[in-house]
Amino acid sequence: VQLQASGGGLVQPGGSLRLSCATSRSIFSIDIVGWYRQAPGKQRDLVALITTSGATSYADSVKGRFTISRDNAKNTVYLQMNSLKPEDTAVYYCNALTYRPASNYWGQGTLVTVSS
C-alpha cells in the first residue's frame, strides 16, 4: 500500500486545516488507517484512526477538535483539524495497517505549523 499525505501548512492558533491521505488501493482492503504526529524531539504518537467498519478513535489531546473521516470512492482518509493550538505543531504521518497479511505502511509526512 502506498500512502500520499498532503494538506499541511502554516496556520494561526484557532485556525483549521484538513489533511488528506490518499491510498493506492481500496480503503476496504486496509483494516486500520491512522494519523500520527511527531513533534521535534518527541516520539511519534497516534492522533486518530478509523477502521474498515468506520469506527474511530482519538487521542485525548485532540478529542472534540479533530475529526477523521474517509471517502471510499476516492480511497482517501481525511483529518479535519479545528481550533488548532501551537502544541499541535508536528509532522503528521498517515499509517495503514492490514491483518492478513500483517503489514504496516507509512506515508511521507506533512508538516503542520501552528503559530501567530
DOVEX-644236 format. One record per residue: chain; residue in one letter; x, y, z negated of N, C-alpha, C in turn. Coordinates in steps of 0.001 Angstrom, whole numbers. Atoms other than C-alpha are relative to their C-alpha. Last residue first. Layout:
residues N
node chaine->A; residu->a; nc1->X; nc2->Y; nc3->Z; cac1->X; cac2->Y; cac3->Z; cc1->X; cc2->Y; cc3->Z
...
end
This chain:
residues 116
node chaine->A; residu->s; nc1->459; nc2->-1340; nc3->-365; cac1->970; cac2->33510; cac3->-15095; cc1->1160; cc2->824; cc3->555
node chaine->A; residu->s; nc1->-751; nc2->-1117; nc3->557; cac1->1929; cac2->29858; cac3->-15049; cc1->-606; cc2->1315; cc3->453
node chaine->A; residu->v; nc1->1016; nc2->-880; nc3->564; cac1->516; cac2->26441; cac3->-14319; cc1->730; cc2->1117; cc3->-745
node chaine->A; residu->t; nc1->-572; nc2->-986; nc3->914; cac1->2835; cac2->24550; cac3->-11994; cc1->-1102; cc2->947; cc3->-448
node chaine->A; residu->v; nc1->1008; nc2->-943; nc3->476; cac1->1664; cac2->21359; cac3->-10317; cc1->666; cc2->912; cc3->-1031
node chaine->A; residu->l; nc1->-292; nc2->-873; nc3->1143; cac1->4241; cac2->19451; cac3->-8306; cc1->-1159; cc2->949; cc3->-284
node chaine->A; residu->t; nc1->295; nc2->-1369; nc3->-417; cac1->3173; cac2->16553; cac3->-6079; cc1->95; cc2->892; cc3->-1234
node chaine->A; residu->g; nc1->123; nc2->-1059; nc3->992; cac1->4518; cac2->13040; cac3->-6381; cc1->-277; cc2->1359; cc3->609
node chaine->A; residu->q; nc1->-1221; nc2->-788; nc3->108; cac1->5843; cac2->10559; cac3->-3816; cc1->-76; cc2->1128; cc3->-1023
node chaine->A; residu->g; nc1->-119; nc2->-1036; nc3->-1012; cac1->3213; cac2->7862; cac3->-4193; cc1->1199; cc2->875; cc3->-320
node chaine->A; residu->w; nc1->-49; nc2->-1414; nc3->384; cac1->3715; cac2->4787; cac3->-6322; cc1->47; cc2->895; cc3->1233
node chaine->A; residu->y; nc1->-498; nc2->-896; nc3->-1036; cac1->2740; cac2->1130; cac3->-5867; cc1->-62; cc2->1443; cc3->-499
node chaine->A; residu->n; nc1->100; nc2->-1363; nc3->515; cac1->2297; cac2->-1730; cac3->-8321; cc1->660; cc2->934; cc3->1012
node chaine->A; residu->s; nc1->-909; nc2->-980; nc3->-600; cac1->1699; cac2->-5321; cac3->-7310; cc1->-311; cc2->1387; cc3->-523
node chaine->A; residu->a; nc1->-287; nc2->-1024; nc3->991; cac1->177; cac2->-8476; cac3->-8770; cc1->1051; cc2->957; cc3->562
node chaine->A; residu->p; nc1->-1094; nc2->310; nc3->927; cac1->-1019; cac2->-10354; cac3->-5705; cc1->228; cc2->1150; cc3->-977
node chaine->A; residu->r; nc1->-316; nc2->1166; nc3->-831; cac1->-3811; cac2->-10511; cac3->-6531; cc1->406; cc2->443; cc3->1389
node chaine->A; residu->y; nc1->-173; nc2->1187; nc3->846; cac1->-4047; cac2->-8007; cac3->-9383; cc1->436; cc2->-1221; cc3->813
node chaine->A; residu->t; nc1->803; nc2->1126; nc3->-460; cac1->-3511; cac2->-4758; cac3->-7461; cc1->312; cc2->-1213; cc3->-871
node chaine->A; residu->l; nc1->-267; nc2->1278; nc3->652; cac1->-2383; cac2->-1445; cac3->-8941; cc1->-922; cc2->-1065; cc3->581
node chaine->A; residu->a; nc1->976; nc2->1019; nc3->-383; cac1->-2112; cac2->1837; cac3->-7095; cc1->422; cc2->-1335; cc3->-584
node chaine->A; residu->n; nc1->-409; nc2->1391; nc3->200; cac1->-398; cac2->4912; cac3->-8501; cc1->-1116; cc2->-936; cc3->405
node chaine->A; residu->c; nc1->1102; nc2->917; nc3->-241; cac1->-554; cac2->8611; cac3->-7603; cc1->535; cc2->-1428; cc3->-106
node chaine->A; residu->y; nc1->-218; nc2->1163; nc3->-856; cac1->2033; cac2->10863; cac3->-9135; cc1->-1275; cc2->-824; cc3->105
node chaine->A; residu->y; nc1->1110; nc2->949; nc3->76; cac1->1734; cac2->14360; cac3->-10578; cc1->211; cc2->-1096; cc3->1044
node chaine->A; residu->v; nc1->148; nc2->670; nc3->-1293; cac1->4894; cac2->16357; cac3->-11182; cc1->-1058; cc2->-1069; cc3->-178
node chaine->A; residu->a; nc1->-680; nc2->1280; nc3->-149; cac1->4280; cac2->18469; cac3->-14233; cc1->-6; cc2->-403; cc3->1464
node chaine->A; residu->t; nc1->-1076; nc2->-80; nc3->-988; cac1->2691; cac2->21646; cac3->-15581; cc1->796; cc2->-1295; cc3->23
node chaine->A; residu->d; nc1->336; nc2->922; nc3->-1092; cac1->-409; cac2->20662; cac3->-17548; cc1->1072; cc2->14; cc3->1098
node chaine->A; residu->e; nc1->-483; nc2->1342; nc3->340; cac1->1156; cac2->22291; cac3->-20609; cc1->-409; cc2->-1066; cc3->1008
node chaine->A; residu->p; nc1->-1438; nc2->116; nc3->-294; cac1->672; cac2->25677; cac3->-18966; cc1->554; cc2->-1396; cc3->-302
node chaine->A; residu->k; nc1->-817; nc2->-599; nc3->1054; cac1->-3084; cac2->25071; cac3->-19094; cc1->1475; cc2->-122; cc3->384
node chaine->A; residu->l; nc1->-1387; nc2->427; nc3->112; cac1->-5571; cac2->24350; cac3->-16329; cc1->756; cc2->811; cc3->-1042
node chaine->A; residu->s; nc1->-474; nc2->-589; nc3->1263; cac1->-9225; cac2->25006; cac3->-16952; cc1->1449; cc2->-387; cc3->-273
node chaine->A; residu->n; nc1->554; nc2->-1302; nc3->360; cac1->-10121; cac2->22674; cac3->-14091; cc1->580; cc2->473; cc3->-1328
node chaine->A; residu->m; nc1->-567; nc2->-512; nc3->1245; cac1->-8300; cac2->19780; cac3->-12445; cc1->-512; cc2->1409; cc3->-232
node chaine->A; residu->q; nc1->419; nc2->-1385; nc3->148; cac1->-10105; cac2->17726; cac3->-9833; cc1->444; cc2->490; cc3->-1364
node chaine->A; residu->l; nc1->-61; nc2->-424; nc3->1391; cac1->-8142; cac2->14544; cac3->-9219; cc1->-337; cc2->1486; cc3->-30
node chaine->A; residu->y; nc1->-222; nc2->-1403; nc3->337; cac1->-9073; cac2->12897; cac3->-5956; cc1->153; cc2->183; cc3->-1507
node chaine->A; residu->v; nc1->374; nc2->-258; nc3->1388; cac1->-8815; cac2->9374; cac3->-4582; cc1->405; cc2->1426; cc3->-337
node chaine->A; residu->t; nc1->-701; nc2->-1054; nc3->720; cac1->-8790; cac2->8794; cac3->-844; cc1->-555; cc2->130; cc3->-1409
node chaine->A; residu->n; nc1->-1016; nc2->721; nc3->771; cac1->-9713; cac2->5860; cac3->1330; cc1->873; cc2->959; cc3->-791
node chaine->A; residu->k; nc1->-1314; nc2->-587; nc3->-298; cac1->-11546; cac2->8338; cac3->3582; cc1->1138; cc2->-731; cc3->-702
node chaine->A; residu->a; nc1->-141; nc2->-80; nc3->-1459; cac1->-14804; cac2->6370; cac3->3720; cc1->1375; cc2->524; cc3->402
node chaine->A; residu->n; nc1->-263; nc2->1330; nc3->-546; cac1->-14480; cac2->5393; cac3->74; cc1->251; cc2->49; cc3->1510
node chaine->A; residu->d; nc1->786; nc2->-30; nc3->-1233; cac1->-14137; cac2->8963; cac3->-1145; cc1->311; cc2->-1304; cc3->725
node chaine->A; residu->r; nc1->-520; nc2->603; nc3->-1223; cac1->-12936; cac2->8735; cac3->-4717; cc1->-978; cc2->199; cc3->1151
node chaine->A; residu->s; nc1->1079; nc2->490; nc3->-862; cac1->-13238; cac2->10518; cac3->-8026; cc1->618; cc2->-592; cc3->1256
node chaine->A; residu->i; nc1->-511; nc2->855; nc3->-1067; cac1->-11119; cac2->11576; cac3->-10984; cc1->-1188; cc2->-540; cc3->793
node chaine->A; residu->t; nc1->925; nc2->1011; nc3->-484; cac1->-12291; cac2->14531; cac3->-13059; cc1->651; cc2->-781; cc3->1129
node chaine->A; residu->f; nc1->-377; nc2->680; nc3->-1243; cac1->-10128; cac2->16764; cac3->-15203; cc1->-1064; cc2->-1034; cc3->361
node chaine->A; residu->r; nc1->-592; nc2->-978; nc3->-928; cac1->-11235; cac2->19329; cac3->-17803; cc1->318; cc2->-622; cc3->1359
node chaine->A; residu->g; nc1->839; nc2->-1181; nc3->-98; cac1->-13600; cac2->17435; cac3->-20140; cc1->530; cc2->1059; cc3->958
node chaine->A; residu->k; nc1->1444; nc2->287; nc3->25; cac1->-10939; cac2->14944; cac3->-21074; cc1->-797; cc2->1296; cc3->-6
node chaine->A; residu->v; nc1->645; nc2->-555; nc3->-1194; cac1->-7468; cac2->16196; cac3->-20101; cc1->-1507; cc2->-246; cc3->28
node chaine->A; residu->s; nc1->-405; nc2->-1388; nc3->-255; cac1->-5491; cac2->15816; cac3->-23341; cc1->-711; cc2->633; cc3->1192
node chaine->A; residu->d; nc1->728; nc2->-919; nc3->882; cac1->-7398; cac2->12701; cac3->-24366; cc1->287; cc2->1461; cc3->342
node chaine->A; residu->a; nc1->-799; nc2->-325; nc3->1172; cac1->-6071; cac2->10837; cac3->-21337; cc1->-770; cc2->1015; cc3->-837
node chaine->A; residu->y; nc1->-801; nc2->-1220; nc3->23; cac1->-8870; cac2->9789; cac3->-19052; cc1->871; cc2->66; cc3->-1248
node chaine->A; residu->s; nc1->-576; nc2->-185; nc3->1320; cac1->-10704; cac2->6643; cac3->-17970; cc1->951; cc2->1182; cc3->60
node chaine->A; residu->t; nc1->-1081; nc2->-975; nc3->137; cac1->-12990; cac2->5917; cac3->-15066; cc1->490; cc2->65; cc3->-1441
node chaine->A; residu->a; nc1->-219; nc2->-399; nc3->1387; cac1->-15194; cac2->3051; cac3->-13951; cc1->1210; cc2->930; cc3->-77
node chaine->A; residu->g; nc1->323; nc2->-1408; nc3->221; cac1->-15966; cac2->3088; cac3->-10251; cc1->144; cc2->458; cc3->-1434
node chaine->A; residu->s; nc1->1421; nc2->-131; nc3->329; cac1->-16203; cac2->-671; cac3->-9752; cc1->-414; cc2->1444; cc3->-246
node chaine->A; residu->t; nc1->784; nc2->363; nc3->-1173; cac1->-12849; cac2->-716; cac3->-7976; cc1->-1493; cc2->195; cc3->-240
node chaine->A; residu->t; nc1->-54; nc2->1400; nc3->-406; cac1->-11313; cac2->1099; cac3->-10926; cc1->-842; cc2->-234; cc3->1254
node chaine->A; residu->i; nc1->1304; nc2->428; nc3->-467; cac1->-10546; cac2->4771; cac3->-11500; cc1->141; cc2->-1425; cc3->520
node chaine->A; residu->l; nc1->49; nc2->1130; nc3->-917; cac1->-7683; cac2->6182; cac3->-13499; cc1->-1437; cc2->-292; cc3->389
node chaine->A; residu->a; nc1->1347; nc2->498; nc3->-270; cac1->-6721; cac2->9358; cac3->-15301; cc1->98; cc2->-1188; cc3->943
node chaine->A; residu->v; nc1->941; nc2->-1114; nc3->121; cac1->-3706; cac2->11123; cac3->-16778; cc1->-1431; cc2->-498; cc3->155
node chaine->A; residu->l; nc1->1254; nc2->157; nc3->-725; cac1->-1269; cac2->8274; cac3->-17433; cc1->-908; cc2->1198; cc3->-284
node chaine->A; residu->d; nc1->1195; nc2->408; nc3->747; cac1->2104; cac2->9421; cac3->-18693; cc1->-1218; cc2->-111; cc3->902
node chaine->A; residu->r; nc1->1154; nc2->-36; nc3->-889; cac1->5573; cac2->9638; cac3->-17162; cc1->-1209; cc2->-581; cc3->-736
node chaine->A; residu->q; nc1->343; nc2->1240; nc3->-685; cac1->8139; cac2->10321; cac3->-19841; cc1->-1215; cc2->211; cc3->898
node chaine->A; residu->k; nc1->977; nc2->838; nc3->685; cac1->9417; cac2->13765; cac3->-20700; cc1->-282; cc2->-1264; cc3->803
node chaine->A; residu->g; nc1->-528; nc2->526; nc3->1251; cac1->12476; cac2->15835; cac3->-19856; cc1->-941; cc2->-903; cc3->-760
node chaine->A; residu->p; nc1->-1458; nc2->55; nc3->129; cac1->10656; cac2->17863; cac3->-17224; cc1->437; cc2->-501; cc3->-1373
node chaine->A; residu->a; nc1->-558; nc2->-1327; nc3->216; cac1->6935; cac2->16964; cac3->-17171; cc1->1520; cc2->-125; cc3->-164
node chaine->A; residu->q; nc1->-1278; nc2->-5; nc3->706; cac1->5786; cac2->13693; cac3->-15687; cc1->524; cc2->1426; cc3->-63
node chaine->A; residu->r; nc1->-776; nc2->-1226; nc3->-100; cac1->2250; cac2->13047; cac3->-14581; cc1->1257; cc2->-97; cc3->-851
node chaine->A; residu->y; nc1->-940; nc2->-166; nc3->1099; cac1->184; cac2->10014; cac3->-13770; cc1->681; cc2->1350; cc3->152
node chaine->A; residu->w; nc1->-853; nc2->-1186; nc3->-84; cac1->-2882; cac2->9620; cac3->-11581; cc1->838; cc2->55; cc3->-1276
node chaine->A; residu->g; nc1->-194; nc2->-913; nc3->1124; cac1->-4408; cac2->6198; cac3->-11268; cc1->839; cc2->1201; cc3->366
node chaine->A; residu->v; nc1->-774; nc2->-1138; nc3->-491; cac1->-5891; cac2->3858; cac3->-8723; cc1->91; cc2->997; cc3->-1148
node chaine->A; residu->i; nc1->-6; nc2->-1228; nc3->788; cac1->-6996; cac2->469; cac3->-10057; cc1->852; cc2->1045; cc3->723
node chaine->A; residu->d; nc1->759; nc2->197; nc3->1235; cac1->-8017; cac2->-2738; cac3->-8318; cc1->-90; cc2->1270; cc3->-843
node chaine->A; residu->i; nc1->-905; nc2->-430; nc3->1064; cac1->-6985; cac2->-1772; cac3->-4791; cc1->-764; cc2->-31; cc3->-1318
node chaine->A; residu->s; nc1->-1018; nc2->1040; nc3->111; cac1->-8744; cac2->-3673; cac3->-1988; cc1->1027; cc2->333; cc3->-1091
node chaine->A; residu->f; nc1->587; nc2->1172; nc3->648; cac1->-11874; cac2->-1560; cac3->-2466; cc1->978; cc2->-1158; cc3->-119
node chaine->A; residu->i; nc1->26; nc2->-216; nc3->1447; cac1->-9920; cac2->1621; cac3->-1727; cc1->-484; cc2->-1267; cc3->-715
node chaine->A; residu->s; nc1->1282; nc2->-224; nc3->651; cac1->-9333; cac2->274; cac3->1752; cc1->143; cc2->133; cc3->-1517
node chaine->A; residu->r; nc1->988; nc2->1039; nc3->-233; cac1->-5813; cac2->609; cac3->3079; cc1->-1230; cc2->262; cc3->-841
node chaine->A; residu->s; nc1->-160; nc2->555; nc3->-1346; cac1->-3094; cac2->3201; cac3->3562; cc1->-962; cc2->-1132; cc3->290
node chaine->A; residu->t; nc1->-564; nc2->1351; nc3->6; cac1->-4158; cac2->5261; cac3->570; cc1->-4; cc2->-571; cc3->1418
node chaine->A; residu->a; nc1->468; nc2->769; nc3->-1136; cac1->-4638; cac2->9035; cac3->450; cc1->698; cc2->-1356; cc3->15
node chaine->A; residu->c; nc1->-854; nc2->1178; nc3->-172; cac1->-4165; cac2->10564; cac3->-2978; cc1->-604; cc2->-835; cc3->1120
node chaine->A; residu->s; nc1->501; nc2->1091; nc3->-829; cac1->-5589; cac2->14079; cac3->-3233; cc1->1036; cc2->-1118; cc3->70
node chaine->A; residu->l; nc1->-1018; nc2->862; nc3->-580; cac1->-5078; cac2->16695; cac3->-5928; cc1->-674; cc2->-1112; cc3->798
node chaine->A; residu->r; nc1->447; nc2->1359; nc3->-297; cac1->-7627; cac2->19400; cac3->-6576; cc1->1123; cc2->-761; cc3->683
node chaine->A; residu->l; nc1->-642; nc2->615; nc3->-1156; cac1->-6565; cac2->22572; cac3->-8342; cc1->-651; cc2->-1350; cc3->222
node chaine->A; residu->s; nc1->337; nc2->1361; nc3->-416; cac1->-8254; cac2->24896; cac3->-10789; cc1->843; cc2->-426; cc3->1190
node chaine->A; residu->g; nc1->340; nc2->279; nc3->-1389; cac1->-7449; cac2->28029; cac3->-12753; cc1->-250; cc2->-1468; cc3->270
node chaine->A; residu->g; nc1->1436; nc2->-116; nc3->-182; cac1->-7574; cac2->28761; cac3->-16461; cc1->-461; cc2->-316; cc3->1408
node chaine->A; residu->p; nc1->760; nc2->665; nc3->1070; cac1->-3853; cac2->29412; cac3->-16587; cc1->-1499; cc2->277; cc3->145
node chaine->A; residu->q; nc1->-9; nc2->-711; nc3->1279; cac1->-2671; cac2->30668; cac3->-13209; cc1->-745; cc2->-807; cc3->-1055
node chaine->A; residu->v; nc1->1316; nc2->-514; nc3->369; cac1->-1955; cac2->28271; cac3->-10366; cc1->110; cc2->685; cc3->-1358
node chaine->A; residu->l; nc1->-83; nc2->-927; nc3->1133; cac1->1159; cac2->27233; cac3->-8476; cc1->-1383; cc2->582; cc3->-271
node chaine->A; residu->g; nc1->-331; nc2->-1389; nc3->-272; cac1->904; cac2->24196; cac3->-6239; cc1->103; cc2->802; cc3->-1277
node chaine->A; residu->g; nc1->-633; nc2->-740; nc3->1083; cac1->-139; cac2->20592; cac3->-5914; cc1->306; cc2->1432; cc3->399
node chaine->A; residu->g; nc1->894; nc2->-927; nc3->674; cac1->-2631; cac2->19366; cac3->-3359; cc1->620; cc2->786; cc3->-1141
node chaine->A; residu->s; nc1->-78; nc2->-1387; nc3->-448; cac1->-972; cac2->16249; cac3->-1979; cc1->-905; cc2->869; cc3->-864
node chaine->A; residu->a; nc1->575; nc2->-966; nc3->928; cac1->-249; cac2->12610; cac3->-2741; cc1->186; cc2->1410; cc3->543
node chaine->A; residu->q; nc1->-421; nc2->-1350; nc3->-355; cac1->284; cac2->10071; cac3->30; cc1->-709; cc2->980; cc3->-910
node chaine->A; residu->l; nc1->781; nc2->-1041; nc3->641; cac1->144; cac2->6436; cac3->-1066; cc1->582; cc2->1358; cc3->364
node chaine->A; residu->q; nc1->-696; nc2->-1291; nc3->-14; cac1->1302; cac2->3443; cac3->919; cc1->-932; cc2->1067; cc3->-533
node chaine->A; residu->v; nc1->859; nc2->-1194; nc3->0; cac1->0; cac2->0; cac3->0; cc1->892; cc2->1240; cc3->0
end
